[in-house]
């Protein structure tokens, strides 16, 4: 890029790559289109030596990226939020490009014939996870599968007509029972909640037929939820590292890095499914690997003893797992209402 003799904005004589008067970069933009595209990619992704250095520190030395960034070594590293956005973008782009359904409902019909009474009773107690036929001779167990290969619009075995009728009958019976008990001052919010439940059931039936439809609303809600959960994760880190004092922004940087690694890891799992048709070992190992990574990173970033680091790692991981599960469940329910 050629440097201009004077600032094109205020005409001040230039002494370097930036104008000392208005701060504009002294660059001649009369360049071919491919040069402009290259500059754009560099500005967005900063794909230079910083990228390789950052990725090496992020994956090769858990916690070192955070430690260096918080200590002031920032010019040679990618900004944490930009890296988080890139990891999130690559994850959802991978789902879109490979035709994977992020979440799919899998039904399994279980016959009660030959089952002992204890097993049948256990099935009956799983009312929130099963849809039974009218004669109660079979149960339809509903489970969640993740990263399911699907062609767009491909048909899947959904609920049978009898199971759909049973769902509708159960809803109607529940509405009658609750309507008789609800107080007059509860009618407004209760009707809203009941209508929300109806939309969830309708969305569930649509998702059974085409799981890819769920990707649309999930692609909207999951990034929003993660933007909230990252500060929550930082608050948990602050709660277990209250002494010696560490500023919240440093916990936030660490939280961004941990979630960045998580999205990169999930992207690898999604690619494995797209290439091999199954997660295989990765499906079982990804979360234990992330836990070990988090444990090692905690030790390097906060420089506490191994025993204290282990206790704090387990505490944060368990509490955050509950929060994450609840948040993702709410996102799934909201996504179902939008189908």
N, C-alpha and C positions, 0 to 999 in steps of 0.2 A: 504494500500500500504506500503510495507516495505521500509525502508530507508537504503541505502547502506553505508558502512563504509568509502568508498573513491569514488571520482568522477570517473565514468566509462569512461569519455571523456579524462580527463587530469591526473587522478590518484592523485589528491590533496586530503588530508584528509578533511573530511567534518565536519563542525561545525553546520550545520542546514540543512533544506530541499533544499537549493540551494548551488552550488559550489561557493566559494568566489573568485576563480580564473577565471573560464570561464562562470559562471552563469547558467550552466545546472542544471535542476531539478534532485535531487537525488532520482530517482524512479526506482524500479525494474519492468520492463515491461513483465516479464515472468508470465503472468496471463492468465486465460481462456478467450475465445472469448467474452463471455457475459460481462466480466469485461471491456474489451477494448471497446465494444459497449457502455457501460454505461459512460465510460470516454469521448467518442466521443460526446455523446448527452449532457453531462454536459458542454463540451468545447464549443459546438455550441450554445446551448440554455441556459446554466447556470440555469437549472431547479432545483433551491434550494430555500432557504429562501429568497434570493434576488428577485426571480421571484414573489413570493406572495406579498412581501412588495412593489415591483414596481407596480404591477397590482392594488393593493389597492390604492396606492397614485395616480395612473394614472386615475382611474375611480371614486374612492370614494371621493377624494379631488382635484377637478380641479385646476391645476396649481401648486400644492404642489410638485409634482415630479420635475418640472422644477425649482422651487424656491430652493429646496434642492440641486439639482444637480449643479446649477450655484453657489450656496454658498459654494461648496466644499465637500458636503456629497455624495461621488461617490462610495466608496468601497462597500457600502451596497445596491447599486442600479444597475440595468442593464444598460449597455451603450446605449445611445439614438439611435445610428444608428443601432445597433444590434436588438433592439426592433422594429424599423421601418421595417427592413428586415424581421423579423419574422412575423409581422402583414401583410405585403405585400404577403409573401409566403403563409400564411394561407388563405388569400382571394382568390388567384388564385387556390390554392389547393382545396378549397371548390367548386369553379366553376367546376373544372375538375371532382371531385369526385361525385358531385350531378347531372351532366349533364345539367347544366343551361347555356343558351345562355346569355352572358353578354348584348348583344344588339340584338334586332330583329325588323325588319321592319313589321309593321302591316298595311295592306291596308283595306280601307273601301270604298265600292262603293256607291256613292251618286247619286240618280236620281234627275234630275232637274224638273221632272214632278210635277206640283203643287207648286213649289217654287216661291216666289215673285221675281221680277226683282232685288231687292236689294241683296237678298241672292245669286242669280246666279252671280251677278257682284262681290260679295265678293269672291266666289269660283274661278272666273276667275282671280282675282288678286293674288291668292295663287299659282302662276305658279311654284314656286320653290318647293312647297310641294304637288302638285297634278299632275296626269297624266290623261288627258282627252281623251275620245274616239273621233273618227273623226267627228261624228255627234253632239258632244257636248251635248248629252242628258244625259250623265252620267259623273261623275267625280270620279276619284280614289284618295282618300285622303291617304297620306302616313304618318304614325306616328312611333315614336320610342317607343318600349317597352323594359324594362330592367329586367334582371333576369327572363328570360322566361324558364320554364321547357321544355326540349327537349330531346328526345332519339336521339342518334347519327344517322344521316342519315335520320331522320324522314321527311316525305314530308310535305310541307306547301303550302297553296294556294299562288302561285306566281302571277305575272302579266299575264293577258290573252294575246293571240297572237295579238289581236288588239291593246292592250295597248303597247306591245313591239314594234309593228310596228310604233305606234305613237311616241314613244320615239326616235326610229331611224330616223323617218321623221323629227322630231323637230331638232335633232342634225344635220342632213344634211342641212336643211334650214338655221340654224344658221351658219354653216360653210360657206355656199355660201355667205350669207350676210356679214360676217366678212372678208372673203377672199377678197371681192371686195374693202373693206375699209382699210385693213391693209397696212401699209407702207412697203417699201422694207427692211428697216433696222430692222423691227419688225418681219420679217418672221420666223427667227430662234426660238426665245423664244415663239412666238405665236403658232408655230406648236407643240412645246413641251407642252405648256399648253393645247392645243386642244387634243393632244394624251393622256394627263393625264386625261382630262375629259371623254374621251372615256373609259378608263380603269375603272374609277369610276362607270360609268353607267353599264358596264359589270359586275363589282363586285357587284353592287346593285342587278342585276337580279339573280346572284348566291346566294347572301345572302337571297333573298326572298324565295328561294327554301330550303335552309339549313342554318339557322342562326348560328348553331354551328361552321360553317366554319370560321366565323368571330373571334371566340375566339382565334384561333391560332395567327394571326397577332396582335390582340389587346393585347394578353399576352406579346408580344414583345415590342410594342410601349408604352403601358400605364406605365410600370415601368420606361422606359426612360424619358417619359414626367414628371413623378412625381419627378424624381431625379433633374430635372431642375426647377420644380415649387416650390419645398421646399425652395431652396435659394431665389427664387423670393418672396415667402411669407415672408421670413425673411427680405428681403429688404423693403417690405411694413411695417413690424413691426418697422424697424429702422426709416422709414420716419415719422411715427407718434409718435415715442418716441425719438426725437432728443435731448431732454433736460429733465432732467439731462442725461448725457451721459451714454449709455449702449453699450457695445462692441457687434459687429456684431455676434460673435460666440454665445453669449447668446441668441440673437434673433433666431439664427439657431437651437439651442437646443430646444427652445420653438416650432419652426416650425416643427421639427421632431416629437415632442410629439403630436402636434395637428393632424398631418397627420397619426400618428400611431393610435390614437383614431378613426379617420375617417375610416381607413381600418378595424379596429376591428368592428366598427358599421356596415359597409357594409357587413362584413362576417356574422354578426348576421342576417341581412336582407336576405342574400342569403340562410342561413340555414332555416329561416322561410318560404321562398318560397319553398324550397325543401321538408319541412315537411308538410306544409299546402296548398301548391299550389298557394299561393297568399301572397303578402306582408302585406295585411290588414292594420292595424293601423300604423305599422312600416313604410310602404312606404310613408305615409304622414308626420309622426312625426320625422323621422330620421334627416332631415336637420334642423328643428327648435330646436331639442334637441342639435344638434351639435353647433348651434349658441349660445344657452344659455350656453353650456359648455365652448365655447370659451370666452364668455363674463365674466363668473366667473373666468376662468383661467387668463385672462388678468388682472383682479382686483388683484388677489393674486400674480402674478408674478411681475407686475410693480408697485403695491401699489399706484395707483393714485386714485383720488376721483371717486365716482360712476358716476357722470355726465360726466366727462372727459373720463372715461373708456368706457362708453356707446357710446359716439360720435366716439371715435377711433375704437371701435369694429365694428360699423356700416360702417364706412369708409373703413376699411380693408376688411370686408366681402363683400361689394358691388363691390369694385375694383377687388378683387381676384375672385369673382364669374364670372365676365366678362372674366378675363384672363383664368380661368379654363374652362369655356364653350368654348372659342375659341380654346384652346389647345386640348381639348377632341374632338372637331369637326374636327380639322386637323388630329388627330390620327385616327378618324373613316374614313376619306377620304383616308388616306394612307393605312389603313387596307383593304379598298374596292379595291384599285388598286392591292393588292397582292393576291387576291382570284383567 
